[in-house]
Amino acid sequence: MKKRKNYYHPYEGRRKRRWLLALLAAALACVLAYAVLLGAVLLGAHDQVRGTPGAMIVLGCQVRADGPSVLLQDRLDKALGYWQDHEEILIVVSGGQGPDEHISEAQCMYDYLTARGVPGESIRLEDRSHNTDQNLRYSVQLLAEEGYDPGGGVVVVSNGFHLARVRMLWPRAAGGESELSTLAAPSSHVPSRLAMYLREPFALVKSFVFDR
């Protein structure tokens, strides 16, 4: 029986190396893109108040059976601190009811704020939204129904990791004439803070592409 000859294919090894290099280059590009987005999230996590906004929007977060989650309480406490120095401000609490929540996030926030001295007549409830884009759009609509022009200045309250996305989405929700201020609530629950900062770059891309 004749033995088959083994032929050497010099280009096969080169092709494999090219594929490997291409995969490594793609992986590196993804890592760099993620790093840039994470940097944007970190840089956006700060207070930035312009002038004296006439309205404040507090963005919702998870509600538990015994009240607001730690992240939501952080947002509400930040809003309370600002309200104490600006008691004339109109407040919108924004967040609908999730399948695992016994009340809407807006109602939970209203209850928390009024229990700590904020007059109920100073608060409006936006309880239809289920994501950040809807939070902002529906809150702007509610302010318009109240006769408030966002051009007079609006301050949005959320955890620091969330604010880069808020600033990106705000012109789509309110138009270019409105002036946005932001208040960065701390994220006192460390595991949640780490998880949110890690996921937020992906949420930033998702919102940029789909929330229009």
C-alpha positions as CSV (number, residue, x, y, z in Angstrom):
1,M,0.0,0.0,0.0
2,K,1.3,3.4,-1.0
3,K,1.7,5.9,1.8
4,R,0.1,9.3,1.2
5,K,2.5,12.2,1.0
6,N,2.1,14.9,3.6
7,Y,2.2,18.2,1.8
8,Y,3.3,21.4,3.7
9,H,0.8,24.2,3.3
10,P,2.8,27.4,4.2
11,Y,-0.2,29.7,3.8
12,E,-2.4,27.8,6.2
13,G,-0.4,28.8,9.3
14,R,-0.4,32.4,8.1
15,R,-4.2,32.5,7.7
16,K,-4.6,31.1,11.2
17,R,-2.3,33.8,12.6
18,R,-4.2,36.5,10.7
19,W,-7.5,35.3,12.2
20,L,-6.0,35.3,15.6
21,L,-4.6,38.8,15.2
22,A,-7.9,40.0,14.0
23,L,-9.7,38.5,17.0
24,L,-7.2,40.0,19.4
25,A,-7.5,43.4,17.6
26,A,-11.3,43.2,17.9
27,A,-11.1,42.3,21.6
28,L,-8.7,45.1,22.3
29,A,-11.0,47.6,20.5
30,C,-13.9,46.4,22.6
31,V,-11.9,46.8,25.8
32,L,-10.8,50.3,24.8
33,A,-14.3,51.4,23.8
34,Y,-15.6,50.1,27.2
35,A,-12.8,52.0,29.0
36,V,-13.7,55.2,27.2
37,L,-17.4,54.8,28.0
38,L,-16.7,54.0,31.7
39,G,-14.5,57.1,31.8
40,A,-17.5,59.2,30.5
41,V,-19.7,57.6,33.2
42,L,-17.2,58.4,35.9
43,L,-16.6,62.0,34.7
44,G,-20.4,62.6,34.6
45,A,-20.9,61.6,38.3
46,H,-20.9,65.1,39.8
47,D,-23.2,67.9,40.8
48,Q,-23.7,70.6,38.2
49,V,-26.2,73.3,39.0
50,R,-26.7,76.2,36.6
51,G,-28.5,79.2,37.9
52,T,-31.6,78.6,40.0
53,P,-33.8,75.8,38.4
54,G,-37.5,76.2,39.0
55,A,-38.2,72.5,38.8
56,M,-36.6,69.3,40.0
57,I,-37.0,65.8,38.6
58,V,-36.2,62.8,40.9
59,L,-35.6,59.7,38.9
60,G,-37.1,56.4,40.2
61,C,-35.3,53.2,41.2
62,Q,-36.4,49.9,42.7
63,V,-39.1,49.9,45.4
64,R,-39.0,47.1,48.1
65,A,-41.8,45.9,50.3
66,D,-40.6,48.0,53.2
67,G,-40.0,51.2,51.1
68,P,-37.4,52.6,48.7
69,S,-34.3,50.6,47.9
70,V,-31.0,52.0,49.2
71,L,-30.2,53.6,45.8
72,L,-33.6,55.2,45.6
73,Q,-33.3,56.5,49.2
74,D,-29.9,58.0,48.3
75,R,-31.6,59.9,45.5
76,L,-34.5,61.1,47.7
77,D,-32.1,62.3,50.5
78,K,-30.1,64.2,47.9
79,A,-33.4,65.8,46.6
80,L,-34.4,66.6,50.2
81,G,-31.2,68.4,50.9
82,Y,-31.6,70.6,47.8
83,W,-35.3,71.3,48.6
84,Q,-34.4,72.5,52.1
85,D,-32.6,75.4,50.4
86,H,-35.1,75.9,47.6
87,E,-38.5,75.2,49.1
88,E,-40.3,77.0,46.2
89,I,-39.1,74.5,43.6
90,L,-41.6,72.3,41.8
91,I,-40.8,68.6,42.2
92,V,-41.6,65.8,39.8
93,V,-41.1,62.2,41.1
94,S,-40.7,59.9,38.1
95,G,-41.1,56.1,37.9
96,G,-43.8,53.6,37.1
97,Q,-44.7,50.3,38.9
98,G,-42.6,47.3,38.0
99,P,-43.9,43.7,38.2
100,D,-42.1,43.1,41.5
101,E,-43.2,46.4,43.1
102,H,-46.3,46.9,45.2
103,I,-46.7,50.6,44.3
104,S,-45.3,52.8,41.7
105,E,-41.8,54.3,42.3
106,A,-43.4,57.8,42.0
107,Q,-45.9,57.0,44.8
108,C,-43.1,55.6,47.0
109,M,-41.0,58.8,46.5
110,Y,-44.0,61.0,47.2
111,D,-44.7,59.2,50.4
112,Y,-41.0,59.4,51.5
113,L,-40.7,63.1,50.7
114,T,-44.0,64.2,52.3
115,A,-43.2,62.2,55.4
116,R,-40.1,64.4,55.7
117,G,-41.7,67.7,55.3
118,V,-42.1,68.4,51.6
119,P,-45.6,69.7,51.0
120,G,-47.7,67.4,48.8
121,E,-48.8,70.3,46.6
122,S,-45.2,70.9,45.6
123,I,-44.9,67.4,44.1
124,R,-46.2,66.0,40.9
125,L,-46.3,62.2,40.2
126,E,-45.1,60.8,36.9
127,D,-46.0,57.1,37.2
128,R,-46.0,55.8,33.7
129,S,-42.3,55.5,32.9
130,H,-40.2,52.3,32.9
131,N,-36.8,53.5,31.7
132,T,-34.6,56.6,31.8
133,D,-35.8,57.9,28.4
134,Q,-39.4,57.7,29.5
135,N,-38.6,59.2,32.9
136,L,-37.3,62.3,31.2
137,R,-39.8,62.6,28.4
138,Y,-42.9,62.0,30.5
139,S,-41.6,64.4,33.2
140,V,-41.0,67.1,30.7
141,Q,-44.6,66.6,29.4
142,L,-46.0,66.8,32.9
143,L,-44.1,70.0,33.6
144,A,-45.6,71.4,30.3
145,E,-49.0,70.5,31.5
146,E,-48.4,72.4,34.7
147,G,-47.4,75.4,32.7
148,Y,-43.7,75.2,33.4
149,D,-41.3,75.9,30.6
150,P,-38.2,73.7,30.9
151,G,-36.3,76.6,29.5
152,G,-36.5,78.1,33.0
153,G,-34.1,75.4,34.2
154,V,-34.5,71.9,35.5
155,V,-32.4,69.9,37.9
156,V,-32.4,66.1,37.6
157,V,-31.5,64.0,40.7
158,S,-30.1,60.5,40.3
159,N,-27.1,58.5,41.4
160,G,-23.8,59.6,40.0
161,F,-23.4,56.6,37.7
162,H,-26.7,57.5,35.9
163,L,-26.0,61.2,35.1
164,A,-23.9,60.8,31.9
165,R,-26.8,59.0,30.4
166,V,-29.3,61.6,31.7
167,R,-27.2,64.4,30.1
168,M,-27.1,62.5,26.8
169,L,-30.9,61.9,26.7
170,W,-32.0,65.3,28.0
171,P,-31.8,67.2,24.7
172,R,-34.0,64.5,23.1
173,A,-36.6,64.8,25.8
174,A,-36.6,68.5,26.3
175,G,-35.2,70.1,23.2
176,G,-32.2,72.3,22.9
177,E,-33.5,75.4,24.6
178,S,-33.8,73.9,28.1
179,E,-31.0,74.2,30.6
180,L,-30.2,71.1,32.5
181,S,-28.6,70.9,36.0
182,T,-27.8,67.6,37.8
183,L,-27.4,66.4,41.4
184,A,-25.4,63.3,41.9
185,A,-26.7,61.2,44.8
186,P,-24.2,58.9,46.5
187,S,-24.5,55.2,46.1
188,S,-24.1,54.0,49.6
189,H,-24.7,50.3,48.9
190,V,-21.2,49.3,47.7
191,P,-22.2,46.1,45.8
192,S,-24.9,48.0,43.9
193,R,-22.6,50.9,43.2
194,L,-20.0,48.6,41.7
195,A,-22.6,46.7,39.6
196,M,-24.2,49.8,38.3
197,Y,-20.9,51.4,37.3
198,L,-19.9,48.3,35.4
199,R,-23.2,47.9,33.6
200,E,-23.7,51.6,32.8
201,P,-21.4,51.8,29.8
202,F,-23.6,49.2,28.1
203,A,-26.7,51.1,29.1
204,L,-25.2,54.2,27.6
205,V,-24.7,52.5,24.2
206,K,-28.2,51.0,24.3
207,S,-29.8,54.4,25.1
208,F,-27.8,56.2,22.4
209,V,-28.9,53.7,19.7
210,F,-32.5,52.9,20.7
211,D,-33.9,55.8,22.9
212,R,-34.9,58.2,20.2
